[in-house]
Amino acid sequence: MAYTLYDAAVTPCVQQLGGLVGIIDKAAAHCVANKVEEAALLQDRLYPDMFCLARQIRQSADFGMNTGGRLAGVTPPALPVVDDTSFADARHRVETALSFVKSLTRDQINGAEDKIIAWSAGGNERKLKGNDYLQQFALPNFYFFVTTAYDILRHRGVAVGKRDFLGPVNWL
């Protein structure tokens, strides 16, 4: 079986969103064990001009859904455009994104390599062909936000490691 656009778009998003759910669970447990306010940790950031943890999680979910959704021509579920104030809400956001991504089929995505993907960002209209959208924009941004969420939690002492970041892997 050939490696397809579906494999390149959906598989990594499913894996990383699944890992993010586990990381969020560990963050919630860390808050209980160390008497840390969840809302305070969710507002933490690595540097003053960076998005806070809650926004990193929100961006991860959005990019996870939009990556496959735009290629498939399917609108993702509408999620609140506000930062979550609890890990339960953040987990629900990521689980919703994960369910949506898992619902996409090979037939919806394969063949979109040359499809023009158009969207608006920062008040600007953007357009890329499907392959370029995936490789040059969607996946790099998705990994950036998931990684930064992980890094904030790791920096604040949450017991997460590389295996948590990788999420579920289909080992042989």
VEXDOKE-34667 format. One record per residue: x negated, z negated, y negated of N, C-alpha, C, O, CB in turn. Coordinates in pm, whole numbers, plus 32768, in hexadecimal, padded with zeros to 4 digits. Each point is the difference from the previous one (the first is absolute). Glycine has a CB too. Example, Ala and Ser with C-alpha at 12.3 -4.5 7.8 and 13.67 -1.06 7.14 Angstrom:
REM VEXDOKE-34667
7AD97CF48239805980007F897FA680007F887F987FBE800281257FC58073
7F6680C57F227FAE7FFA7F89804D7FB77F937FCD7FEF7F917FBD80E880AE
***
This chain:
REM VEXDOKE-34667
7FAB80008076805580007F8A7FA780007F837FA07FB37FF781197FD28086
7F6680D07F267FB1800C7F85801F7F8D7FA0806E7FCA7FFE7F908130801D
7F9E7EE47F9780107F9D7F96804F80417F8F7FDD806D7FD27F487F1D806C
814680347F95805D803F7FA280087FB27F7D7FC87F937FF380BA80C680CF
7FC57FE17EE080177FBD7F80804C7F7C80157FE47F9E7FBC801F81427FCF
80597F1F80D280487F8580227F9D7F94802C80077F8E7FD280C480F98072
7EDA7F9D80167F9C7FA080307FAC7FC97F8D7FE27F897FFC801780EF80DF
7FE27FDF7EC97FAB7FD87F90804B7FAD7F997FC47FAC7FBD7FB881228066
81067F477FD0804E7FBC7F9980457F8180337FF77F977FC0802C81457FD4
801F7F2E80DC80547F91802F7FB17F96804B80127F897FE780AB81178028
7EEC7F88804B7FB97FA080547FB27F987FAE800E7F89801C7FE081298092
7FC17F767EEF7FB87F997FB5805B7FA77FAC7FE37F8A7FEC7F5C8110800F
812E7F9D7FD3805B7FAD7FB080477F99805780117F8D7FD8801081317F8A
80087F6B8117803E7FA1805D7F9D7F92802480237F8A7FFF8071812D805D
7EF37F707FC47F9B7F9D80277FE47F9D7F8F80037F8780167F9881218084
804B7F8A7EEF7FDB7FA87F9080757FAD7FCE7FED7F8B7FDB7F65811A7FE4
81267F93803E80737FB07FD880197F91806780257F907FDB804181387FAF
7F877F5780F6800B7F9880667F987F937FEE801E7F8A800F803B8121808D
7F2E7F7D7F427F987F9D7FE380237FAC7F857FE77F887FFE7F7081118067
80E37FA77F3780247FB97F85806C7F97801A7FFF7F967FC27FC581367FB9
80997F5180DF80657F9C80257FBA7F83803980227F907FDB808981288054
7EF57F5D802A7FB77F8E80397FB07FB47F997FF87F8580057FFC80F680D0
7FD07FCC7ECF7FB27FC17F94805C7FAD7FA77FDC7F917FD87F7E812C802D
811B7F787FDD80617FB67FAF80297F808048800C7F967FC1804881417FD8
7FC27F3080E980247F88804E7F917F977FF8801C7F897FF2806E810580A9
7EF97F9E7F6F7F917FA27FF67FF57FC47F747FDC7F8B7FF17FAC80F680C0
80977FCD7EE97FFF7FCC7F77806C7F967FED7FE87F997FC17FC081457FEC
80CE7F3B808A806C7F9E7FF57FDA7F7E804780177F947FCC809381278029
7F1C7F5080827FD57F89804A7F927FB67FB57FFE7F857FFE803F80ED80DA
7F697FD87EE97F947FC57FB0803C7FAE7F8D7FD17F927FE27F95812E8059
80FF7F757F85803F7FB87F91803E7F7D802E7FF37F9A7FBC803881407FD3
80187F2980E4803E7F8580357F937F9B802480097F8C7FDA80BB80F9807E
7ED67FA77FF07F977FA5802F7FAE7FC57F8F7FCF7F8F800B802880F680C6
7FF97FC67EC37FAA7FD37F92804D7FDA7F827FC47FEC7F967F8C80A580C7
81347F677FAF80567FDA7F907FE580577F847FF17FCE7F9080167F4780C9
7FF5816E7FBF7FED80637F95808780407FE480488025805D7EC580087FE6
81167FDF7F3F807D80437FDC7FF68095801E7FA380437FD480897F127F79
803480DD80FF7FFE808E8022800180587F837FB580617FF780C17F6A80DD
7FDE80127ECD800B80517F867F7A80077FB67FDE80667FC581147F5B8029
7EC47FD180157F7D7FFE7FBC7F9E805D80487FB8804C7FBF80727EC77FF4
7FD280E680D27FA68057804A802780937FEF7FAA80577FF6802E7EF080B0
80AA80D47F58802E80897FEE7FDE80387F757FFF80797FED80B97F5780B4
7F2D7FD97F007FD8802D7F797F6980077FF07FCF80287F9781027F758010
7EE5803D80C17F6F80027FF97FCD809080028042805A80337FB47EC68040
7F9380F27F557FC180847FFC7F6A7FED80057FCE7F937FE580F180D07F96
7EF9800680A77F6E7FF780087FBD80087F777F957FC87FED8079809D80F5
80317FDF7EC07FC780127F7B8074800F7F9E8067803880257EC380368037
80C77F627F2A80727FFF7FA3804880867FEC807980007FEA7F107F4B7FA7
8031812580778044807F7FE7803680438080802B80737FFC7F407FAA7F3F
80927F9A813580358035807E808D7FCF8017802A7F9A7FC87EEE80708097
8133803E7FF580847FD180287FF37F7F804E7F9C7FE9804580BB81047FC1
80117EBE7FEF80047F84804D8022801F809280248071802180237F0D7F11
7FAC801E812480198010808F808A803A801A800E805D80507F587EE47FDD
8101808A7F92808880308018800B80957FE08043804A804780177ED27F85
7F6581107FCA8004808F7FDC7FAE8053806180258072801D7FF97F507EF2
7F75800881247FB18048806580568017807D7FFD806C803B7F2C7F2E7F6D
81238000807E8059800D8074806E80657FE38021805380557FAF7EBE7FEE
806980E87F45806A805E7FDA7FCC809080028043805A803380287EF47F3E
7F1E80C780587FC480867FFE7FE2802F808E8011807680207F8D7F5B7EFD
80347FD481397FE68023808C8080803380437FFF806880417F497EEC7FCA
812480637FE480808028803B802F80867FC8802B8058804A80127EB67FD6
7FB981017F5C802C807D7FC07FAD8077802F80388068802480117F147F14
7F33807580C97FAC806E802E8016801C809480008074802A7F577F517F28
80BC7FD380FD801C8015808E807D805380158002805B80527F907ECD7FE0
80D880B97F83807D804B800D7FF5808C7FC3802C8061803D80517EC77FBC
7F4880E27F907FFB80807FBB7FA380658045801680787FF780197F0F7F36
7F6C804881177FA4805B8044804C805C805F7FFC807A7FF17F4C7EDB7FFD
80FC80718072804C8051805E808280347FC780298070801E7F737F0C8095
80A480347EF9808080287FC67FF680807FAF80548059800E7FEC7EB97FEC
7F5A80F87FB37FF080797FAF7FDF807980578032806E7FE97F827F057F57
7FF8807A81237FDF806F805A807C802E804D8013807780177F027F317FFE
813F7FFA80118078801F804D8074802E7FA98061803980327F557F218075
8040808D7ED7807080207FA780737F9E800E807480237FEC7F4B80CA8022
801F7E96801580627F9780167FE97F917F997F8F7FD27FEE80808066810A
805B7F9C7EC77FF57F957F9E7FF97F79804780567FE18052802980A97F05
7F1B7F27808A7FF57F7B803E806D7FA17FCC8040801C7F9A7EC78006807F
810E7F71802C80617F9D7FCF7FD37FC97F787F897FF27FE580B47FD18109
8024801F7EBF7FE27FC77F7D7FE27F6C8011804F7FB58038804680F57F54
7EF77F2E80427FD87F7380037FF57FD07F707FE880507FA67F9C7FCC8138
808D7F627F0A7FF67FCD7F777F7A80267FC07F977FF7803F81007F4B8000
7F7080E77F447F8680277FB77FCE7F887FB27FE480087F88806A80EA8066
7FA87E9E80577FCB7F847FC87FA47FC28068800F801A807880C07FC07EF6
7ED57FD580667FA77FBC805C80497F90804780507FB87FC47EEC80817FAB
80A97FBA8113803E7F96804F7FC67F797FD97F8C7FF57FD9809B80AD80E5
802C7EF67F4E7FD47F797FDD7FF47FA6807B7FDF7F8A7FF4808D80917F2D
7FAE801D81557FEE7FB3807C7FC7805F806A801180797FF880AF7EE87FCE
7EFD8065809C7FCA8051806B80708034805A7FEF806880407F3C7F157FB7
8146803C801080728033804D803280837FC2801D8060804880247EB47FFB
7FC980F07F39802B807B7FBC7F98806F8012802480748016805C7F027F43
7F018068809C7F958063801180038037808E7FEE807880167F847F137F3C
80A3801D810F8006802A808D8076805F80147FF3806680447FA47EC18006
80DB80B77F7C80778055800D7FE4808B7FC4802880658039806E7ECF7FBC
7F2780CF7F997FDD807F7FC07FAA8056805E801C807680147FEE7F1B7F09
7F908032811C7FA5804A80578046802880827FEA806E80327F527F167F6B
811880268099804A8023807A806080747FE78012805680567FDC7EBC7FF8
805080F07F3C805980707FDC7FB080817FF9802C80678033806A7EFC7F4C
7EF5809780427FA980767FF87FD6802D808B80038077801F7FAB7F3F7EFF
802C7FEB81357FD4801F80888070804180507FE8806280477F777EDE7FAF
8119808C80008073803B8048801A808F7FD2801E8057805280467EC57FC8
7F9280FB7F64801680867FCC7F96806180368021806D802F80477F317F02
7F1B803A80C77F948057802E8011801E80957FED8072802B7F777F2F7F26
80C07FFB80FE80168014808F8076805E801C8006803E806A7F9B7EDD7FBF
80BC80EF7F798076805580157FE280957FEC804E8055802A803F7EEB7F8B
7F0280DF800B7FDD808C7FE87FD6804380827FBF7FC380547FFB80057EC1
806B80B680F97FE28048807C7F94806A7FE87FE680297F9081047FAF80C0
7EDA8051801E7F9B806A7FFA803980807FC27FBF80427FAF7FD17F5C811B
80EB80847F5C803E807A7FCD80167FFA7F697FFD80677FBD80727FB88121
7FA77F6A7EEC80137FF37F6F7F7F80167FB2800480317F8F80B67F31809F
7ED6807A800D7F8180017FB57FA7807780237FC8803F7FA780457EC98050
7FE7811680887FA980708027803280817FC08078801C80007F507F7280DB
7FDC80BE7EF18023807C7FBA7FFF7FF17F69800F80637FB880787FDB810C
7F677F477F0B7FFF7FE87F707F7380097FC47FEB7FD87F8E80DD7F96808F
7ED980C6802E7F7580087FD17FF3804B7F7C7FB47FD77FA8800280218146
809580757F037FF980517F8580797FEC7FA4800980407F977F72806680E9
80DF7F037FA680767FE17FAE7FD17FC07F7E7FA67FAD800080EB803480CE
7FAC80467EC37FDE7FC37F7F80467F787FF6807A7FF780057F6980EF7F8D
7FCC7EB4806180327F787FEF7FF97FE27F6A7F9480027FC580207FB28126
80BE80317ED980077FE67F6F803A7F757FE980617FD880417FBA81207F8D
7FAA7EC07FD580307F7C7FDC7FD07FE07F737FAD80477FC780517F6D812B
80397FE27ED87FDB7FD57F7A7FB67F7B800B802B7FA58048809C80D37F51
7ECA7F7D801E7FB27F8380017FC27FED7F767FC1805B7FCB800E7FB9812E
80447F777ED07FC57FE27F7D8033805D7F937FB8801E7FA17F7E7F8E80D4
814580837F99803980597F9E7FD18090800D802080547FAC7FEF7EEB7FBF
7FA680DE80FE7FCD8088801680398039808180137FBA80637F1B800D7F21
80EE80BB8077802B804680797F85802280527F9B80307FCB8131802E7FBF
7F3B7F8980F67F92801C805C80308061806B80737FFC802A7F267F1F7FAB
800D813C80578020805D806D7F82801680537F9480177FCB8120805A7FAB
7F5D7F88810C7F95801E8060803E803E807C80757FE8801F7EFB7F5A7F89
8043810D809E802C802F80837FFE7F8A80607FB57FA07FED7FF4814B7FE8
80A97F1B809380117F92805E7F7F7FC480337FED7F877FFA80E480E28045
7ED57FEB7FF57F7F7FCD80327FB17FBB7F937FC97F948017803481238091
7FFC7F867EE27FB57FC57F9180417F7F7FD17FBB7F9F7FE17FFA81457FDA
80D07F1A803F80487F867FDA7FDA7F8D805D7FE07F927FD480DF80F97FD2
7F457F9180DC7FE27F9880637F707FD17FF57FE77F887FF780C480DA80A0
7EF67FFC7F6A7F737FDE80087FC37FD07F7D7FAA7FA88000804680FE80B4
803B7F927EDC7FC07FE37F80804A7F987FAC7FC67FC67FA57FE3811F805F
80D67F03801B804D7FA47FAC80437F9080507FE57F8A7FE9804181327F7A
80317F6A80FA80547F9B80417FB17F9B805380097F887FE980AB8122801D
7EFF7F87805B7FB77FA280567F957FB07FB57FF47F8880188037811380A4
7F867FA27EEA7F9F7FAE7FB780437F8F7FB07FCE7F907FFE7F9E81387FF3
81047F567FCF80477F987FB5803B7F98805D7FF87F887FE4803B811E7F6B
80097F86811E803A7FA380607F977F9E803380157F867FFE809181298045
7EE97F857FEA7F957FA880317FC97FA67F927FDD7F8D801A7FE98121808F
80317F847EDE7FD07FAE7F9080587F847FEE7FCC7F917FF67FD8813E7F9A
80DF7F44806C805A7F8F7FE780067F9F807580027F877FEB8084810D7F81
7F7B7FA0811080007FA680747F7E7FAF800380017F888018809281198069
7EFD7FA37F677F7E7FBC80007FF77F977F937FCC7F9380187FCD813C8044
80997F507F2E7FF87FA07F9280597F87801B7FDA7F907FDE7FF6812C7F83
80A57F5780DB80547F8E80267FB47FA780627FFE7F867FF080D481047FED
7EF27FB380877FAF7FB580617F8F7FB57FB97FE97F8A801A804E81218099
7F847F9A7EF37F8E7FC37FBC80277F887FAB7FB87F9C7FFC7FDC81448001
80DE7F287FBF802E7F8E7FAF80167F88805A7FD47F917FE18098810A7F79
7FD77F7A8116801B7F90805B7F817FC9803E7FEF7F87800C80F080DC8024
7EC97FF57FF87F807FD480387FB07FB07F997FC47F998020803981308078
80057F687EED7FB87FBD7F9280387F737FE87FB67FA67FD8801B813B7FBF
80AF7F0D807F80417F7E7FE980017FA8807C80447F998002804880D47F53
7F2A7FB981127FEF7FA8807380658010806F80017FAF805D7F9C7FB77F06
80B980FF8096805D8016806E7FAF803480787FAD805A7FF281177FD77F6E
7F547F9481147FB280208077802B8086803B8048800680647F9B7F047FCB
7FF081607F918019808780327F79804380167F9E7FE37FBC8142802D7FCC
7F1E804B80D87F858047801E801C8093801A806F80317FEB7F307EFE8073
7FFB81147FD0800980918015807080258062804780617FE97EC57FAF7FE9
81057FA48097806B801E806180897FF47FC0805B804C80217F137F638098
80A27FF27EEB807E7FF47FB78017807B7FAA806E80377FFB7F7D7ECE8003
7FAC81277FBE800980767FAA8024807C8051805380507FD67F047F4A7F8F
806B8076810F801A80768052808F800580338036806D80167EDC7F91802C
812B7F8F7FD280887FFE80328007802C80917F9D7FFB804880B380307ED3
80268001810F80108027808C7FB580818020801380667FBF80CC7F2A8042
7ECD806A80647FB18073802C802B8021808F80107FA680537F29801C7F16
80D980BD80B48025802B80867F84801280567FD68070801C80F780027F88
7EF87F1D80857F87800580528021803E8086806F7FF180337F327F427F5A
8000811280AC8012803C80857FDD7F9C806B8009802080777FC580C27F2F
***
